[in-house]
Amino acid sequence: MAIMGAGPSLRGRVSECAALRALVSGGRSGGSAVLVVRGEAGVGKTALLDYVVEHAPGFRVTQVAGVESDMELAFAGLHHLCAPLLDHLDKLPEPQREALSVAFGRGVGPVPDRFLVGLAVLSLLAAAADDKPLLCVIDDAQ
């Protein structure tokens, strides 16, 4: 099934695809939003995430998928998500830059405070979004 002027959609997912396109449109206009897609295994959550990525031309996209083997590694998923954005690391205040460097194994020092790492990630996302809209896609976050 296709929606006129909107490109291909997923069969039976007209409302979900419309919501994803609206989310992208809002981001393109300077807005921000968070969307959590929940459901049983095999219902098409990943297909919806792929759809939103395909319908976000002009966005800087960063993606990560949960990997069970990464669960034992502190900040592994965060590192995968942020790695494409590290060209903006120099825009962060020194304490945040250092916290991310240590958390991601790029620097040495004591284990950084989780809240400082979180603040650094938010600052990094904001810096990356200054250039063009940013879409972060996280699949299997659990």
Protein Blocks (a to p, Z undefined) as FASTA:
>chain_A
ZZehkapadehilmmmmmmmmmmmmmmnopacdddddddehilpmmmmmmmmmmmghiac
ddddddfklmmpghklmmmmmmmmmmmmmmpcfklmmmmmmmnopagcddddfklmmmmm
mmmmmmmmmmpccddddehkZZ
